[in-house]
Amino acid sequence: MRVRINEIKIGNRIRKDAGHLGELKDSMNRLGLLQPVLIDPDNHLIAGYRRLAAARELGWESIEVRIVDTRNKKERLIVEADENTTRRDFTPDELEKADRLLDRYSREGFFWSFIAWILDWIDRIFRR
């Protein structure tokens, strides 16, 4: 569901500083919004402050949201904190694998597609 950005109310929050938004704005420009912001039924922001700030700076008029029906301030705080702490960053090995795969799939043409298919097959056999 989409909501106009100017209709989302930002109340008292844990995070008050959105920080540097350059990378997030670049991602949103290239890929769109990957995770909706969370609001309550009255359009109060629960989680997604940085995504909302980046969308504003990009000049978006509306944003994808998910409505979370929290019953009280305690539940809102639990959702906000959980949404901002339960993610897990890639390990250095996982980042290296992602870079390697991105390089593999960035090459164009039949030959490189075939090579990528063979490498994928080898990865599956050896579970790399």
Phi and psi in degrees as GROMACS dihedral restraints (atoms count N, CA, C in turn):
[ dihedral_restraints ]
;  ai    aj    ak    al  type     phi  dphi    fc
    3     4     5     6     1  -106.4    20    10
    4     5     6     7     1   144.5    20    10
    6     7     8     9     1  -132.7    20    10
    7     8     9    10     1   143.6    20    10
    9    10    11    12     1   -63.8    20    10
   10    11    12    13     1   133.5    20    10
   12    13    14    15     1   -58.8    20    10
   13    14    15    16     1   -39.1    20    10
   15    16    17    18     1   -71.3    20    10
   16    17    18    19     1    -6.5    20    10
   18    19    20    21     1   -93.2    20    10
   19    20    21    22     1    -7.6    20    10
   21    22    23    24     1   -86.4    20    10
   22    23    24    25     1   126.1    20    10
   24    25    26    27     1   -96.2    20    10
   25    26    27    28     1   129.9    20    10
   27    28    29    30     1  -106.9    20    10
   28    29    30    31     1   111.9    20    10
   30    31    32    33     1   -95.9    20    10
   31    32    33    34     1  -152.1    20    10
   33    34    35    36     1   -72.8    20    10
   34    35    36    37     1   123.1    20    10
   36    37    38    39     1  -128.6    20    10
   37    38    39    40     1   162.8    20    10
   39    40    41    42     1   -69.5    20    10
   40    41    42    43     1   -52.8    20    10
   42    43    44    45     1   -87.7    20    10
   43    44    45    46     1   121.4    20    10
   45    46    47    48     1  -111.2    20    10
   46    47    48    49     1   -20.1    20    10
   48    49    50    51     1  -109.7    20    10
   49    50    51    52     1   117.0    20    10
   51    52    53    54     1   -71.7    20    10
   52    53    54    55     1   -16.9    20    10
   54    55    56    57     1    71.7    20    10
   55    56    57    58     1  -166.8    20    10
   57    58    59    60     1   -72.0    20    10
   58    59    60    61     1   126.1    20    10
   60    61    62    63     1  -107.0    20    10
   61    62    63    64     1     4.8    20    10
   63    64    65    66     1   -55.3    20    10
   64    65    66    67     1   -51.9    20    10
   66    67    68    69     1   -65.1    20    10
   67    68    69    70     1   -40.1    20    10
   69    70    71    72     1   -64.8    20    10
   70    71    72    73     1   -42.4    20    10
   72    73    74    75     1   -64.5    20    10
   73    74    75    76     1   -41.0    20    10
   75    76    77    78     1   -59.8    20    10
   76    77    78    79     1   -45.2    20    10
   78    79    80    81     1   -62.3    20    10
   79    80    81    82     1   -45.7    20    10
   81    82    83    84     1   -65.3    20    10
   82    83    84    85     1   -34.5    20    10
   84    85    86    87     1   -65.6    20    10
   85    86    87    88     1   -42.8    20    10
   87    88    89    90     1   -77.6    20    10
   88    89    90    91     1   -43.6    20    10
   90    91    92    93     1  -113.6    20    10
   91    92    93    94     1    -8.9    20    10
   93    94    95    96     1    83.2    20    10
   94    95    96    97     1  -172.8    20    10
   96    97    98    99     1   -83.2    20    10
   97    98    99   100     1   116.3    20    10
   99   100   101   102     1   -83.1    20    10
  100   101   102   103     1   -30.0    20    10
  102   103   104   105     1  -129.0    20    10
  103   104   105   106     1   127.0    20    10
  105   106   107   108     1   -68.1    20    10
  106   107   108   109     1   155.0    20    10
  108   109   110   111     1   -77.3    20    10
  109   110   111   112     1   157.4    20    10
  111   112   113   114     1  -105.9    20    10
  112   113   114   115     1   130.4    20    10
  114   115   116   117     1  -131.4    20    10
  115   116   117   118     1   163.0    20    10
  117   118   119   120     1   -92.7    20    10
  118   119   120   121     1   176.1    20    10
  120   121   122   123     1   -60.3    20    10
  121   122   123   124     1   -18.5    20    10
  123   124   125   126     1   -97.9    20    10
  124   125   126   127     1    15.2    20    10
  126   127   128   129     1    69.2    20    10
  127   128   129   130     1    22.6    20    10
  129   130   131   132     1   -83.8    20    10
  130   131   132   133     1   131.6    20    10
  132   133   134   135     1   -66.4    20    10
  133   134   135   136     1   131.2    20    10
  135   136   137   138     1  -105.6    20    10
  136   137   138   139     1   -48.4    20    10
  138   139   140   141     1  -149.9    20    10
  139   140   141   142     1   147.2    20    10
  141   142   143   144     1   112.1    20    10
  142   143   144   145     1    26.6    20    10
  144   145   146   147     1   -57.7    20    10
  145   146   147   148     1   -44.9    20    10
  147   148   149   150     1   -66.8    20    10
  148   149   150   151     1   -40.8    20    10
  150   151   152   153     1   -63.3    20    10
  151   152   153   154     1   -40.3    20    10
  153   154   155   156     1   -65.7    20    10
  154   155   156   157     1   -43.9    20    10
  156   157   158   159     1   -62.2    20    10
  157   158   159   160     1   -42.0    20    10
  159   160   161   162     1   -64.6    20    10
  160   161   162   163     1   -42.1    20    10
  162   163   164   165     1   -61.4    20    10
  163   164   165   166     1   -41.0    20    10
  165   166   167   168     1   -60.7    20    10
  166   167   168   169     1   -47.3    20    10
  168   169   170   171     1   -64.9    20    10
  169   170   171   172     1   -29.0    20    10
  171   172   173   174     1   -78.9    20    10
  172   173   174   175     1    -8.2    20    10
  174   175   176   177     1    83.8    20    10
  175   176   177   178     1    16.2    20    10
  177   178   179   180     1   -67.7    20    10
  178   179   180   181     1   142.6    20    10
  180   181   182   183     1   -93.3    20    10
  181   182   183   184     1   -26.4    20    10
  183   184   185   186     1  -138.6    20    10
  184   185   186   187     1   165.7    20    10
  186   187   188   189     1  -146.9    20    10
  187   188   189   190     1   150.1    20    10
  189   190   191   192     1   -71.9    20    10
  190   191   192   193     1   133.5    20    10
  192   193   194   195     1  -131.1    20    10
  193   194   195   196     1   160.4    20    10
  195   196   197   198     1  -124.8    20    10
  196   197   198   199     1   130.2    20    10
  198   199   200   201     1   -88.9    20    10
  199   200   201   202     1   127.4    20    10
  201   202   203   204     1  -116.1    20    10
  202   203   204   205     1   119.5    20    10
  204   205   206   207     1   -86.7    20    10
  205   206   207   208     1    84.6    20    10
  207   208   209   210     1   -84.6    20    10
  208   209   210   211     1   142.9    20    10
  210   211   212   213     1   -87.1    20    10
  211   212   213   214     1   -25.7    20    10
  213   214   215   216     1  -157.4    20    10
  214   215   216   217     1   178.2    20    10
  216   217   218   219     1   -62.7    20    10
  217   218   219   220     1   -36.0    20    10
  219   220   221   222     1   -61.3    20    10
  220   221   222   223     1   -46.8    20    10
  222   223   224   225     1   -63.4    20    10
  223   224   225   226     1   -39.9    20    10
  225   226   227   228     1   -60.3    20    10
  226   227   228   229     1   -44.0    20    10
  228   229   230   231     1   -63.9    20    10
  229   230   231   232     1   -42.0    20    10
  231   232   233   234     1   -61.5    20    10
  232   233   234   235     1   -44.8    20    10
  234   235   236   237     1   -65.2    20    10
  235   236   237   238     1   -45.6    20    10
  237   238   239   240     1   -60.1    20    10
  238   239   240   241     1   -46.5    20    10
  240   241   242   243     1   -66.6    20    10
  241   242   243   244     1   -44.6    20    10
  243   244   245   246     1   -63.3    20    10
  244   245   246   247     1   -41.9    20    10
  246   247   248   249     1   -64.4    20    10
  247   248   249   250     1   -25.3    20    10
  249   250   251   252     1   -99.9    20    10
  250   251   252   253     1    -1.8    20    10
  252   253   254   255     1  -125.7    20    10
  253   254   255   256     1   -14.9    20    10
  255   256   257   258     1   -88.4    20    10
  256   257   258   259     1    -8.8    20    10
  258   259   260   261     1   -69.0    20    10
  259   260   261   262     1   157.4    20    10
  261   262   263   264     1  -130.4    20    10
  262   263   264   265     1   122.7    20    10
  264   265   266   267     1   -68.7    20    10
  265   266   267   268     1   155.6    20    10
  267   268   269   270     1   -61.4    20    10
  268   269   270   271     1   145.6    20    10
  270   271   272   273     1   -76.0    20    10
  271   272   273   274     1   165.9    20    10
  273   274   275   276     1   -57.0    20    10
  274   275   276   277     1   -38.8    20    10
  276   277   278   279     1   -64.3    20    10
  277   278   279   280     1   -40.6    20    10
  279   280   281   282     1   -66.4    20    10
  280   281   282   283     1   -39.2    20    10
  282   283   284   285     1   -63.7    20    10
  283   284   285   286     1   -41.0    20    10
  285   286   287   288     1   -62.0    20    10
  286   287   288   289     1   -43.1    20    10
  288   289   290   291     1   -63.7    20    10
  289   290   291   292     1   -42.0    20    10
  291   292   293   294     1   -61.0    20    10
  292   293   294   295     1   -43.3    20    10
  294   295   296   297     1   -62.8    20    10
  295   296   297   298     1   -42.8    20    10
  297   298   299   300     1   -62.6    20    10
  298   299   300   301     1   -44.2    20    10
  300   301   302   303     1   -68.3    20    10
  301   302   303   304     1   -38.0    20    10
  303   304   305   306     1   -61.5    20    10
  304   305   306   307     1   -42.2    20    10
  306   307   308   309     1   -62.2    20    10
  307   308   309   310     1   -42.9    20    10
  309   310   311   312     1   -59.2    20    10
  310   311   312   313     1   -45.1    20    10
  312   313   314   315     1   -87.5    20    10
  313   314   315   316     1    -4.1    20    10
  315   316   317   318     1   -85.5    20    10
  316   317   318   319     1   -15.7    20    10
  318   319   320   321     1   -80.2    20    10
  319   320   321   322     1   140.9    20    10
  321   322   323   324     1  -107.8    20    10
  322   323   324   325     1   160.0    20    10
  324   325   326   327     1   105.2    20    10
  325   326   327   328     1   159.4    20    10
  327   328   329   330     1   -59.6    20    10
  328   329   330   331     1   -44.9    20    10
  330   331   332   333     1   -57.4    20    10
  331   332   333   334     1   -49.0    20    10
  333   334   335   336     1   -70.1    20    10
  334   335   336   337     1   -32.3    20    10
  336   337   338   339     1   -64.2    20    10
  337   338   339   340     1   -40.8    20    10
  339   340   341   342     1   -65.8    20    10
  340   341   342   343     1   -44.5    20    10
  342   343   344   345     1   -60.6    20    10
  343   344   345   346     1   -43.1    20    10
  345   346   347   348     1   -61.6    20    10
  346   347   348   349     1   -40.9    20    10
  348   349   350   351     1   -61.5    20    10
  349   350   351   352     1   -44.5    20    10
  351   352   353   354     1   -62.9    20    10
  352   353   354   355     1   -44.9    20    10
  354   355   356   357     1   -64.6    20    10
  355   356   357   358     1   -38.6    20    10
  357   358   359   360     1   -61.4    20    10
  358   359   360   361     1   -41.5    20    10
  360   361   362   363     1   -63.0    20    10
  361   362   363   364     1   -44.9    20    10
  363   364   365   366     1   -62.1    20    10
  364   365   366   367     1   -42.3    20    10
  366   367   368   369     1   -59.7    20    10
  367   368   369   370     1   -41.7    20    10
  369   370   371   372     1   -65.5    20    10
  370   371   372   373     1   -40.9    20    10
  372   373   374   375     1   -64.7    20    10
  373   374   375   376     1   -44.5    20    10
  375   376   377   378     1   -96.4    20    10
  376   377   378   379     1     3.5    20    10
  378   379   380   381     1    47.8    20    10
  379   380   381   382     1    52.2    20    10
